Amino acid sequence: MYKLFLHFILFFSLSLPAIAQENEGIQFFHGTWEEGLQKARQENKLVFVDGFTVWCGPCAYMMKNVFPQKEVGDFYNRNFICMKIDMEKEGKELAKRYNVIAYPTFLFVTPEGYVAHRGMGGMKKAEDFIALGKEALKIGHNGHEERFAKGERNEAFLKEYFQEMLTLHLADQAETTLGQLYQEQGRKILRDKDYWTVFDCCAEDIDSPLSLAFLKDYKKLCKIHGAFAVDQKTRNLYASISKVIDLYDRKGRKEVFSEEKKKEYFRLMEERKVPNCAALQQEIEFIYLLRSGKYGEAYALGEKVLANADARVLGNWATLGERMVRQNQAVRTQMAGWMKRAIEAGVDARLQEEAQSVLNDLTTSASPAYQKGGSRITIPIRGYLPVKK
């Protein structure tokens, strides 16, 4: 019995440092989200949220190496109601509400539910993580989201807010906010260069009032922003890879292309008098063939419909070929001819360097050479501005 008691004392003494270290770090509140907000109201604090996932390496690093540090715990426990939430489990709705697109995401939320500040990505140094929290304290109830929700509308503030959303790649939030501004100010906002950039970068809902207004204002916008940019946006709204994916039905794990959905979608495009409608429908057929691995048929379609195409369309089709044709150098080399023709025809100045890059990738690799470092003009990534060289 005495030996058992000694073993217990030894085990407890060895466990003390670990327990002390755990108690020194961030003390996370384990209630519900609403309970966390209520506690924040009672204590007049922001809620700090560690938005993590179980598979995220930087998330695990923060939990193991940064959160347990005494200086981190002292600062965060004193100033925030701290919560850690798995954004792929109990935090799915919060991830949607707060546009969480990367992990870890650190949110600083007011008791009313507005994001005051956010950070993304792991941090190795405690001082950097504490500095993030200090920035949130300085902002407090003066965050862009809360100010917009409460009616602030001066132009300098609005453009600062949209720039913040673009910097953080918050495409859903930017599109929703721009849509609300359209409801208040009308289609004139698309004539403004900065708001146009937000729409061009983030808008994807073809049924939104703002996207419908875009179609009605097409000719005027071409004069303001240039036909190249406006035609590209029309194409990216109506003939993107994601729009083609929407034409598939899922049967278990299998995707089945729906001809009925395609007919309905083509009918919608025609009813709305989408500019360049026939050409966009052909591009949708092209993307479908590429997704199906029917590369020869895709090339044959291109040869048929691109005979009199301009440089912009030639560049678009060539880039789609580069992105989607796999393990087939022969077809990729054939499609490189489209980009050569585009360059000879005089591609838009914004596309010159990209065109040469795509041409090189098509002729030197049998599979996609995915661009590193950002979005392409020809196949943009929603929420990401094209890289400026």
N, C-alpha and C positions, 0 to 999 in steps of 0.2 A: 504494500500500500504506500509505504514511504517512497519507494522508487517511482511509482506511478505519479506521486505528487511532484517529485523532482522533475520528471519528464514534462509535466504540465507547466511548471514554473519556467523551465528552459525554453519550451516552445513559445510561451507567452512573451518572454523577454526578447526572443529573436524576432517576434512579430511586431514588437513595438515600433521599431524604426519605420517599417512599411506603413503601419497604421498612422504614425505621426506624419509621414510624408504625404499620405493620401489626404489627411486632414488639413495639411498646409496649403494644398492646391485649391483649385476652383471647386466650390461646393455647389453642385448642380441641384436645382429644384426638380422634383420628380412628379409634380402634379400635372394636370391637363393644361393645354394651352390657355384656355379661359381662366383657369386658376392662376397661371403665371401672370397674365395681364392684370388680374385683380390684385395680386400681391404687389405688382409694380405700381398700381394706383395707390395702394395703401402706404407704400414706402416712398412714393414719388421718385421712381427710378425708371430707367429704360430696361427692357428685357434683352439680354444678350443670348443669341441662339447660335449654337454650334450645329450647323446643318451638315450632317455626315451621312455616309453609307458604309456598310460593313466591309465592302471590297476596296475601299479607297485607301491607298497607302499613305498619302499625306495626312488624311484624317486620323489614322492610327498613330502616326508619328506625333501629332499634336496631343492626342490623348495620353500617350505614354511619356512624352518628353517635355512638353510645354505646359499643359494644364496643371500638372502636379507641382510646379515650382512655387515656392513660397511667395516670391515677389509678384507672380502672376495672380495667385490666389488672393493675396492681400488687396491688390488693386481691383480685381473683378468682383470679389465678394462684397467689397465695400460700396461699389458704385452701381452694380447691376443685379437684377434677378437673372441668374444664369440657368439656361436650359440646354440640354443636348437632345437633338431629335433626328432620328433616322428618316431621311427625306424620301426613302423608297418604301417605308412601312407606315408607321403612324403619322408621318409628316407629309404624305402625298398632297393633301389639300393645301397645306402651308407652302409647299414647294411651288404649287401652281399659283397660289395667291401672291407670293413674293418673287416669282420669276427666278427660282433657283435653277441655274443651268450648269453649274460646275460644283465640284466638291474638293475640299470643304468650302462652304459658304458661311460667312459669319455675318449675322444680321443683328442690328441694334434697333429695336422696335419700341415705339412709344406705347404707353398704356392704352392709347386709343387705337393701336394697331398699325400706325404708319411707320414705314422704314425711315429712320433718321440717317443711318449710315450702313455701309456693308463693306465686306472684304472678301476676297476669293483666293484660295490657294493656301498651302501650308506655309508656316513661318518657322525658321529654325531658332531664331533669337527671341528670347522673352521680351527684350526691350522693343522689338518691332511689333509684337502682339499687343503690348501695353500701349504703344503709340497709337495703334488702331483704335483702341478703346478711348484714349484721350481725345482723339478726333471726334468720336461719336458724342462724347460729353460736351464738347464745344458746340456741336450742331444742335443737340437736344431736340427741342420742338421747332427748330428752324430748318428742318429737312425739306428738300424740294417736293417730295410726295405730299407731305402734310400741307405745305403752303399752297400747292396747286389745288388740293382737295378743298381748301378753305377759301378759294376764290382769287388768289393772286394771279394776275394776268399781264403784268408789264412785260414788254417784249424782251428786255435783257434777261429777266428771270426765266422766261419760257425757254429761251434759246440755251441758257445755261443748263436748265433741267434736261432738255433733249440731248444736249452734248454729254451729260452725265450718263444717260441711258445708252447712248451709242458707245461710249467708252466701256461700259459694263456689258455690252451686247444684250441688253434687255429688250429684245425685239417685240415680245408680246405687250409689255408695258408701254413701249414707245408707240406701237400701233394703236392701242386703246386710247392713250392720252391724246394722240393726234386726232383720232376720231372724235373725241369729246370736243377738242378745240374746233374742229370742222363744224360740229353741230352749233357752236356758239358764233363762229366767225364766217362760215360759208367757204365756198371753194377757192376763195382768194388765197387761202393759206398755201395751196399748191403752187401758186405763182411766185412765192417767196423761195429764194435759193436754199436757205437753211431747212425750212420745213419740207421742201421737195427732197432734200437729201435724206431726211428721216423716212419719208414715205417710200422712196426708192430703195432704201436699205432694209426696211422692216415690214412693209405692207405685204400680206399674202392672202387676206380674206377678200375674195372677189365679190362677195355679196355685201360687204360693208357699205354704208352710205358714201364714205369717202372714195372707195374704189369705183363705185358707180358714177360719182361726180367726176372722177378722173377721166372716164370714157367720154363723158359729155363735153369735157373741156380739152379733149385731145388736141385739136388743131391749135388752139391758143397756147397750150403747153409746149407744143413742138416749136412754136416761134420763140418762146421764152427760154426753154432749156435745151433746145436742139432736137431734131428728129431722131438722131441716133439714141440719145438717152431715153426719150419717151417711148420709142418703139421697143427698145430693150426692156423697159419696165412692163409694157403691155405683154411682151413675150414671157417675161419672168412671172407675171401674174397668171397667165392662161395656158402656157405650154411648158411648164417646168417639169422636172423629173417627178417631184412630189405630186403634181396634178395627175400625171400618168399613173402613179401608184394608187391614187384614189379610184381609178377605174377598174381596179382588181377586186374580186371577192375572195375572202379567205375561207377555205374549207379545211378545217383543222390546221395543219402546218403548211398546207399547200395554197399557193396563190393561183387564182384562175381569172384571166382577163375577161371582163364583161363587155361584150359587144353592145348590149343594151345600154349600159352606163355610158359607153362612148357615144352612142347615137344621141342620147339625151344631152350629153355635155356639148356635143357639136351643135345641136339644136339651140341650146342656150347661147353659145357664142354667136350664132347667126342672128338670133332674136335681139341680142344686145348690140349688134353691128360692131363687133370687136374689130378694130383696125387690123388689116393684114390677116383676116380670119382664115382664108383658105390656106395660106402659107403656114400659119400656126397649127392648123389641123394636120398638115403634112408632117410638120415637125413632131407632133404627138405620135403619129404613125411610126416615124423614124425611131423615137425613143422606145416605143413598144417593141419594135424589132430588135433593137439593141439589148433591151432587158431580157428578151427571149433567146438571146444568143444567135439570132438569125443575121449574122454579120454580112453575109453575101447579099441577102435581100435588102438589108439596110443600105448597103453601098449602092445597089442597083436603083433603089428609090431616090437616093441622093443624086445620082447621075441624071435621073429623069427630071427632077424638080429644080435642080440647082443650075440648069443650063443658062438661065438669064438672071440668076440671083445677084444681089449686090454684095459688097465686101462684108457688111455686117452679118448677113444671113450665112454666107459661106463660112465665116469665122465661127459662128454659133454651132453649125453642124460639125465642123472639123473638131471643135473642142469637145462636143458630146461624144464623138467617135473616140477621141483620145481618152476621155474619162471612162468609157463603158466597154470598149473592145478589149478583150483579154485573150492572151495567148494566141494571137493571130497577126503576125507581122505583115503578112501579105495585104490584108484588108487595111491595116493601119497605114501602110505605105500608100495604098490607093487613096485613102481619105486625106493624106497629107497634101495631095494635089489640090484639094479644096482650099486649104489654107494658103498654098502658094498662089492660087488665083486671087484670094482675098488680099494678100499683100501686094500683088501686082496691080489690083484694082484700086488700091489706096485705102487701107483701113483707117478708121478714126484714130486721131493722135493718141487717145487714151488706150488704144488697143495694140499699138505697134510692138511694144516690147513683149506683151503677152502673146501676140500672134507668132512671133519668132520662137518663143518658148514652147508653145504648143506644137509648132512645126517640128522642132528638134525632138520633142518627146515622141511624136508619131513615127519619126523616121529612125529612131535609135533604140526603141524599146518595144517588145512584143506585148507588153501589158501597161496599164496606167502608171504614169509617173506622177503621183499626186503632188500638187503644188504645196510647198511648205511655206508657212508664214502668213497666210491670210486668204482672202476671197479673190476669185477671178471675176472679171467683168462679164465674161461669157457664161460662166456658171457660178453665180454669186452664192455665198453662204449667208443666209438670212441673219441680220443683226451685225454683220461684219462689213465694214467698208473695204472696198478694194485696196490692196496694198499700193501705196505711192512709191514709185522707185525714184 
